[in-house]
Every structure is written in structure tokens, then in C-alpha cells.
Amino acid sequence: MHTKVKNYSLGFCLFVFLFVTIGGGLHLNPGGAFLAAATGTPLMIYAFNRRSSGDCRPEHVPSRLAGNEVRYGSDRSDNSD
């Protein structure tokens, strides 16, 4: 629950940031700035999620492996196959 609230609040803050910076920087009217921020927010979230690819999650959070995938640990032995 806490994570969901945090994600939504970060999305809202990103929307407000884009609304102010795009609207002010491009000198758009309020409707145009709202439309630009409304379409830019999901795009930026998607791009950030694709770029980070979930590598920054803590170790206690399970990874999103498919049902048939196997996670292999590193073999520290010097034996080669």
C-alpha cells in the first residue's frame, strides 16, 4: 500500500513539474500545457522504467521472472564444464 501511494504521488509530482516547465518554457496556454503534461507523464515513466529495467530493486523484493525461467547463482568454483 505504501509503495502504491508513493508511486502515485511521484507520478503526480512529475505531472505538475511537466505542466509548469513545458507550459512556461514553450509559452503554451493552460489547455496545451495540460495536454502536454498529461501525455508526457506516462511517456517519461515508461522510458524510465525501460531504462532502469528494475536493477535497482532491493534484494528482498522478488524479481519478475517468468514461470519457466530459472535464476542461476554464480559458481565460485574453479571447475569448468
NUVOSE-79546 format. One record per atom (N, C-alpha, C): residue number from 1; atom name; residue in one letter; x, y, z. Coordinates in Angstrom, 2 decimals, padded with zeros to 5 digits, always signed. Atoms other than C-alpha are relative to their C-alpha. Example, Ala and Ser with C-alpha at 12.3 -4.5 7.8 and 13.67 -1.06 7.14 Angstrom:
BEGIN
resi name resn u v w
1 N a +000.89 -001.19 +000.00
1 CA a +012.30 -004.50 +007.80
1 C a +000.90 +001.20 +000.00
2 N s -000.82 -001.19 -000.06
2 CA s +013.67 -001.06 +007.14
2 C s -000.77 +001.09 +000.73
% end
This chain:
BEGIN
resi name resn u v w
1 N m +000.83 -001.19 +000.00
1 CA m +000.00 +000.00 +000.00
1 C m +000.88 +001.26 +000.00
2 N h -000.89 -001.16 -000.08
2 CA h +002.80 +002.41 +000.92
2 C h +000.71 +000.24 -001.32
3 N t -000.69 -000.13 +001.29
3 CA t +004.61 +001.72 -002.35
3 C t -000.93 +000.55 -001.06
4 N k +000.96 -000.48 +001.00
4 CA k +001.47 +002.32 -004.40
4 C k -000.27 +001.49 +000.19
5 N v +000.23 -001.43 -000.28
5 CA v +000.81 +005.67 -002.70
5 C v +001.22 +000.81 -000.42
6 N k -001.23 -000.71 +000.38
6 CA k +004.45 +006.66 -003.20
6 C k +000.11 +000.12 -001.52
7 N n -000.08 -000.05 +001.46
7 CA n +004.34 +005.77 -006.90
7 C n -001.00 +000.99 -000.59
8 N y +000.99 -000.95 +000.50
8 CA y +001.13 +007.71 -007.47
8 C y +000.38 +001.45 +000.32
9 N s -000.39 -001.38 -000.34
9 CA s +002.45 +010.76 -005.62
9 C s +001.19 +000.46 -000.83
10 N l -001.12 -000.37 +000.88
10 CA l +005.69 +010.68 -007.62
10 C l -000.49 +000.28 -001.42
11 N g +000.59 -000.27 +001.31
11 CA g +003.64 +010.46 -010.82
11 C g -000.70 +001.35 -000.04
12 N f +000.68 -001.30 -000.06
12 CA f +001.56 +013.45 -009.72
12 C f +001.02 +001.14 +000.03
13 N c -001.04 -001.04 -000.04
13 CA c +004.69 +015.45 -008.89
13 C c +000.66 +000.16 -001.36
14 N l -000.56 -000.08 +001.35
14 CA l +006.13 +014.60 -012.31
14 C l -000.97 +000.74 -000.93
15 N f +000.99 -000.70 +000.81
15 CA f +002.87 +015.77 -013.91
15 C f +000.04 +001.50 +000.26
16 N v -000.04 -001.44 -000.34
16 CA v +002.98 +019.10 -012.05
16 C v +001.29 +000.63 -000.52
17 N f -001.27 -000.51 +000.50
17 CA f +006.66 +019.54 -012.92
17 C f -000.06 +000.22 -001.51
18 N l +000.10 -000.14 +001.45
18 CA l +005.99 +018.91 -016.61
18 C l -000.99 +001.10 -000.38
19 N f +001.00 -001.02 +000.27
19 CA f +002.92 +021.15 -016.52
19 C f +000.61 +001.39 +000.11
20 N v -000.60 -001.32 -000.21
20 CA v +004.92 +024.08 -015.18
20 C v +001.14 +000.25 -000.99
21 N t -001.16 -000.25 +000.86
21 CA t +008.12 +023.61 -017.19
21 C t -000.35 +000.03 -001.47
22 N i +000.39 -000.01 +001.42
22 CA i +006.54 +022.73 -020.54
22 C i -000.88 +001.21 -000.29
23 N g +000.90 -001.14 +000.21
23 CA g +003.81 +025.33 -020.17
23 C g +000.72 +001.32 +000.02
24 N g -000.74 -001.25 -000.08
24 CA g +006.21 +028.06 -019.15
24 C g +001.09 +000.11 -001.05
25 N g -001.11 -000.04 +000.95
25 CA g +009.08 +027.10 -021.41
25 C g -000.44 +000.18 -001.43
26 N l +000.49 -000.13 +001.37
26 CA l +007.03 +026.80 -024.58
26 C l -001.09 +001.06 -000.14
27 N h +001.01 -001.07 -000.01
27 CA h +004.64 +029.63 -023.63
27 C h -001.33 -000.50 -000.53
28 N l +001.27 +000.57 +000.40
28 CA l +001.58 +027.41 -024.02
28 C l -001.13 +000.55 +000.85
29 N n +001.16 -000.35 -000.82
29 CA n -001.91 +028.27 -022.90
29 C n -000.26 -001.15 +000.97
30 N p +000.19 +001.05 -001.01
30 CA p -003.17 +026.25 -019.89
30 C p -000.51 -001.33 -000.57
31 N g +000.49 +001.23 +000.60
31 CA g -005.02 +023.72 -022.07
31 C g +001.10 -000.78 -000.70
32 N g -001.11 +000.65 +000.69
32 CA g -001.98 +023.00 -024.17
32 C g +001.03 -000.55 +000.97
33 N a -000.96 +000.47 -001.00
33 CA a +000.27 +022.73 -021.13
33 C a -000.55 -001.24 +000.71
34 N f +000.60 +001.17 -000.63
34 CA f -002.19 +020.30 -019.52
34 C f +000.08 -001.21 -000.91
35 N l -000.06 +001.11 +000.96
35 CA l -002.34 +018.17 -022.65
35 C l +001.43 -000.52 -000.14
36 N a -001.39 +000.41 +000.11
36 CA a +001.45 +018.13 -022.97
36 C a +000.46 -000.75 +001.25
37 N a -000.39 +000.68 -001.24
37 CA a +001.91 +017.17 -019.31
37 C a -000.72 -001.33 +000.15
38 N a +000.77 +001.24 -000.12
38 CA a -000.85 +014.55 -019.46
38 C a +000.53 -001.09 -000.92
39 N t -000.56 +001.00 +000.90
39 CA t +000.76 +012.83 -022.44
39 C t +001.47 -000.26 +000.29
40 N g -001.42 +000.17 -000.27
40 CA g +004.35 +013.36 -021.33
40 C g +000.30 -000.78 +001.26
41 N t -000.24 +000.70 -001.26
41 CA t +004.00 +011.92 -017.83
41 C t +000.07 -001.52 -000.19
42 N p -000.13 +001.46 +000.19
42 CA p +003.20 +008.31 -018.85
42 C p +001.18 -000.37 -000.89
43 N l -001.12 +000.27 +000.88
43 CA l +005.81 +008.51 -021.59
43 C l +001.32 +000.02 +000.77
44 N m -001.23 -000.07 -000.77
44 CA m +008.54 +009.57 -019.16
44 C m +000.10 -001.15 +001.00
45 N i +000.00 +001.13 -000.92
45 CA i +007.52 +006.90 -016.63
45 C i +000.37 -001.28 -000.74
46 N y -000.31 +001.18 +000.80
46 CA y +007.63 +004.24 -019.34
46 C y +001.47 -000.02 -000.40
47 N a -001.40 -000.07 +000.43
47 CA a +011.01 +005.43 -020.62
47 C a +000.94 -000.25 +001.18
48 N f -000.85 +000.23 -001.17
48 CA f +012.48 +005.49 -017.11
48 C f -000.03 -001.46 +000.42
49 N n +000.10 +001.41 -000.37
49 CA n +011.17 +002.01 -016.34
49 C n +000.73 -000.90 -000.98
50 N r -000.73 +000.79 +000.99
50 CA r +012.59 +000.65 -019.59
50 C r +001.51 +000.17 +000.17
51 N r -001.43 -000.26 -000.14
51 CA r +015.96 +002.28 -018.95
51 C r +000.56 -000.66 +001.25
52 N s -000.52 +000.57 -001.24
52 CA s +016.32 +001.13 -015.36
52 C s -000.16 -001.51 +000.04
53 N s +000.30 +001.43 +000.11
53 CA s +014.87 -002.35 -016.07
53 C s -000.02 -000.71 +001.35
54 N g +000.18 +000.62 -001.30
54 CA g +014.37 -002.98 -012.36
54 C g +001.27 -000.45 +000.69
55 N d -001.24 +000.43 -000.63
55 CA d +018.04 -003.40 -011.46
55 C d +000.24 +000.65 +001.35
56 N c -000.26 -000.73 -001.24
56 CA c +017.80 -001.00 -008.53
56 C c -000.92 -000.44 +001.13
57 N r +000.87 +000.48 -001.07
57 CA r +015.30 -003.05 -006.50
57 C r +000.83 -000.61 +001.12
58 N p -000.70 +000.65 -001.10
58 CA p +016.34 -004.21 -003.05
58 C p -000.01 -001.52 -000.17
59 N e -000.12 +001.44 +000.16
59 CA e +017.36 -007.84 -002.69
59 C e -001.19 -000.76 +000.55
60 N h +001.11 +000.72 -000.59
60 CA h +014.36 -008.77 -000.55
60 C h -001.25 +000.02 -000.89
61 N v +001.13 -000.04 +000.92
61 CA v +011.96 -007.89 -003.40
61 C v +000.22 -001.06 -001.06
62 N p -000.19 +001.05 +001.01
62 CA p +011.41 -010.90 -005.67
62 C p +000.02 +000.59 -001.41
63 N s -000.08 -000.47 +001.38
63 CA s +012.33 -010.43 -009.30
63 C s -001.20 -000.52 -000.78
64 N r +001.16 +000.36 +000.81
64 CA r +009.75 -010.74 -012.03
64 C r +000.43 -000.98 -001.09
65 N l -000.38 +001.03 +000.95
65 CA l +010.89 -013.95 -013.67
65 C l -001.25 -000.71 -000.48
66 N a +001.12 +000.79 +000.51
66 CA a +008.56 -015.91 -015.87
66 C a -000.02 -001.34 +000.73
67 N g +000.15 +001.26 -000.71
67 CA g +007.29 -019.21 -014.53
67 C g +000.99 -001.05 -000.41
68 N n -000.92 +001.03 +000.46
68 CA n +009.67 -021.26 -016.65
68 C n +001.46 +000.43 +000.03
69 N e -001.38 -000.46 -000.07
69 CA e +012.80 -019.18 -016.05
69 C e +000.64 -000.46 +001.30
70 N v -000.75 +000.44 -001.16
70 CA v +015.48 -020.31 -013.63
70 C v +001.11 +001.01 +000.26
71 N r -001.09 -000.90 -000.37
71 CA r +017.81 -017.99 -011.77
71 C r +001.17 -000.84 +000.46
72 N y -001.21 +000.73 -000.34
72 CA y +021.30 -019.37 -011.62
72 C y +000.90 +000.87 +000.85
73 N g -000.95 -000.71 -000.84
73 CA g +023.67 -018.36 -008.88
73 C g +001.38 -000.10 -000.60
74 N s -001.35 +000.06 +000.55
74 CA s +027.28 -017.66 -009.61
74 C s +000.73 -001.17 +000.63
75 N d -000.78 +001.14 -000.46
75 CA d +029.51 -020.69 -009.34
75 C d +001.40 +000.48 +000.30
76 N r -001.30 -000.53 -000.40
76 CA r +032.58 -019.69 -007.40
76 C r +001.12 -001.03 -000.11
77 N s -001.05 +001.02 +000.11
77 CA s +034.41 -022.93 -008.02
77 C s +000.79 +000.20 -001.28
78 N d -000.86 -000.14 +001.17
78 CA d +037.26 -023.13 -010.48
78 C d -000.19 -001.14 -000.98
79 N n +000.23 +001.12 +000.91
79 CA n +035.88 -026.26 -012.12
79 C n -000.73 +000.48 -001.24
80 N s +000.69 -000.36 +001.22
80 CA s +034.99 -025.73 -015.74
80 C s -000.65 -001.23 -000.60
81 N d +000.73 +001.12 +000.60
81 CA d +032.48 -027.90 -017.56
81 C d +000.48 -000.29 -001.38
% end
